[in-house]
């Protein structure tokens, strides 16, 4: 396995391993005080994944696109799509999830959890997911020597497989929105030919979602 493959896939694999650890800890009930593992594992996941990204940073070809406005627009559209069942179609609010309110009596811990959650949501996740899904897999499906494929090269099978894979990464209630999101972020890749634009679109979506979560207390969107 080449260094480039590890650089593009490694951060995402690391992220998924932490998700697996979180699920195992939740089922095993081994943490003291019955605390949910998301409150301790997710901050650690954020730090470790950020470290892996920093280690490989020089391997990524990131450039600012002249069509950054398009990435911002798509990021906003995806945000609206994601919250539409609750915001526009009166589906039940998603209140079950990471609730920082449990640390309300401990301001330092409360704000640490909030800051780490926003760093994870709006910075670390968009970078590592876009590097993997659009930067790596969207080209790897076309040619195993993925760097030989210019970024933004369209292939029907790659477009579909990456969109479905992105969908399956998310929980089942989010599958319709996640599938549409995968296709829209793929479209950003095709239109801008810029991995940075894909990261920007994803970051805009997630940052808006974080603000929405805090405003509506729908913790299930984390």
C-alpha positions in Angstrom: 0.0 0.0 0.0 1.5 3.3 -1.1 2.0 6.3 1.2 -0.6 8.2 -0.9 -3.2 5.6 -0.3 -2.5 5.6 3.4 -2.6 9.4 3.5 -6.0 9.6 1.8 -7.7 6.6 3.4 -5.9 6.5 6.8 -7.7 9.5 8.5 -11.1 8.1 7.6 -10.2 4.6 8.7 -9.0 6.0 12.0 -12.2 7.9 12.4 -14.3 4.8 11.8 -12.2 2.7 14.2 -13.1 5.2 16.9 -16.8 4.9 16.0 -16.5 1.2 16.4 -14.8 1.7 19.8 -17.7 4.0 20.8 -20.3 1.4 19.9 -18.4 -1.4 21.8 -18.0 0.7 24.9 -21.7 1.6 24.8 -22.7 -2.0 24.7 -20.2 -3.2 27.2 -21.1 -0.5 29.8 -17.6 -0.4 31.1 -17.2 3.3 31.7 -17.5 4.6 35.3 -20.7 6.3 36.3 -22.6 4.9 33.4 -21.4 7.8 31.2 -22.1 7.5 27.5 -18.7 6.9 25.6 -19.5 9.7 23.1 -18.5 12.3 25.8 -15.0 10.9 26.3 -14.2 9.0 23.0 -15.4 11.7 20.5 -13.0 14.4 21.9 -10.1 11.8 21.7 -11.2 10.9 18.2 -11.1 14.5 17.2 -7.6 15.0 18.5 -6.2 11.8 17.0 -7.8 12.3 13.6 -6.6 15.9 13.4 -3.1 14.6 14.2 -3.2 12.0 11.4 -4.4 14.7 9.0 -1.6 17.0 10.1 1.0 14.2 9.6 -0.1 13.6 6.0 -1.0 17.2 5.2 1.7 17.7 2.5 0.3 14.8 0.6 -3.0 16.5 -0.2 -3.3 18.7 -3.2 -5.6 21.5 -1.9 -6.1 24.7 -3.8 -8.7 27.4 -3.6 -11.2 27.3 -6.5 -12.6 30.4 -8.3 -16.0 28.7 -7.8 -15.9 28.8 -4.0 -19.2 30.5 -4.1 -20.7 27.4 -5.6 -19.3 25.3 -2.8 -20.8 27.6 -0.2 -24.2 27.5 -2.0 -24.2 23.7 -2.1 -23.2 23.6 1.5 -26.2 25.7 2.4 -28.5 23.7 0.2 -27.4 20.4 1.8 -28.0 21.9 5.3 -31.6 22.8 4.3 -32.0 19.3 2.9 -30.7 17.7 6.0 -33.0 19.5 8.4 -36.1 19.6 6.1 -38.0 16.7 7.7 -38.1 18.5 11.1 -38.0 22.1 9.9 -40.5 22.0 7.0 -42.5 18.7 7.2 -43.2 18.5 11.0 -41.4 15.3 11.7 -40.6 14.6 15.3 -37.7 16.6 16.8 -34.4 14.6 17.1 -33.6 15.2 20.8 -31.8 12.0 21.6 -28.0 12.3 21.3 -25.0 14.2 22.6 -26.5 16.7 25.0 -23.9 19.1 26.5 -26.4 20.1 29.1 -25.3 17.3 31.3 -22.2 19.4 32.0 -24.2 22.6 32.7 -22.8 22.7 36.3 -19.3 22.5 35.1 -18.6 25.4 32.8 -15.0 24.4 31.8 -16.1 20.9 30.9 -19.2 22.2 29.2 -17.3 24.5 26.9 -14.5 22.0 26.2 -17.1 19.5 25.0 -18.8 22.2 22.9 -15.6 23.4 21.3 -14.4 19.8 20.6 -17.7 18.9 19.1 -17.7 21.9 16.8 -14.1 21.2 15.8 -15.1 17.6 15.0 -18.2 18.6 13.1 -17.1 21.6 11.1 -13.4 21.0 10.6 -12.1 17.5 11.1 -15.0 15.5 9.7 -15.3 17.6 6.4 -11.6 17.3 5.8 -11.1 13.6 6.4 -14.4 12.6 4.7 -13.8 14.6 1.6 -10.2 13.5 1.3 -11.4 9.9 1.5 -14.7 10.0 -0.5 -14.0 12.6 -3.2 -10.2 12.8 -3.1 -9.5 9.1 -3.0 -12.5 6.7 -3.7 -14.1 8.8 -6.4 -10.9 8.3 -8.4 -9.9 4.9 -7.1 -13.0 3.3 -8.6 -11.9 4.6 -12.0 -8.2 3.5 -11.6 -6.4 1.9 -8.7 -3.6 4.3 -9.4 -5.9 7.0 -8.3 -3.5 9.9 -8.5 -3.2 9.3 -12.2 -6.9 10.3 -12.5 -7.4 14.1 -12.6 -9.6 15.3 -9.7 -13.1 15.9 -10.9 -13.1 13.2 -13.6 -16.6 11.9 -14.1 -17.5 8.2 -14.2 -21.0 7.0 -13.7 -20.1 3.9 -11.5 -17.7 6.0 -9.3 -20.4 8.6 -8.8 -23.0 6.1 -7.8 -20.7 3.9 -5.6 -19.3 6.9 -3.7 -22.8 8.4 -3.1 -24.1 5.0 -1.8 -21.0 4.5 0.3 -21.4 8.0 1.8 -25.0 7.2 2.5 -24.2 3.9 4.3 -21.7 5.7 6.6 -24.7 7.5 8.2 -27.5 6.2 10.3 -30.5 4.8 8.5 -32.9 7.7 9.3 -30.5 9.9 7.4 -30.1 7.7 4.4 -32.3 9.8 2.0 -30.5 13.0 2.9 -27.1 11.4 3.0 -27.6 9.9 -0.5 -28.6 13.3 -1.9 -25.7 14.9 -0.1 -23.2 12.4 -1.5 -24.4 13.2 -5.1 -24.3 17.0 -4.5 -20.8 16.9 -3.0 -19.7 14.7 -6.0 -21.2 17.4 -8.3 -19.1 20.0 -6.6 -16.0 17.9 -7.3 -17.0 17.6 -11.0 -17.9 21.3 -11.4 -15.0 22.9 -9.5 -12.3 20.1 -9.9 -11.2 21.2 -6.5 -11.0 19.0 -3.4 -10.8 22.2 -1.3 -14.3 23.2 -2.7 -15.7 19.8 -1.6 -14.2 20.4 1.9 -15.6 23.9 2.0 -19.1 22.7 1.0 -19.1 20.0 3.7 -17.7 22.4 6.3 -20.5 25.0 5.5 -23.1 22.3 5.9 -21.8 21.0 9.2 -21.1 24.5 10.7 -24.7 25.5 9.9 -26.0 22.2 11.3 -24.0 22.8 14.5 -25.6 26.2 15.0 -29.0 24.7 14.3 -28.4 22.0 16.8 -27.5 24.4 19.6 -30.5 26.7 18.7 -33.1 24.0 18.5 -31.6 21.5 21.0 -32.0 18.7 18.5 -29.0 16.7 19.7 -29.8 13.8 17.4 -28.3 15.8 14.5 -24.8 15.6 15.9 
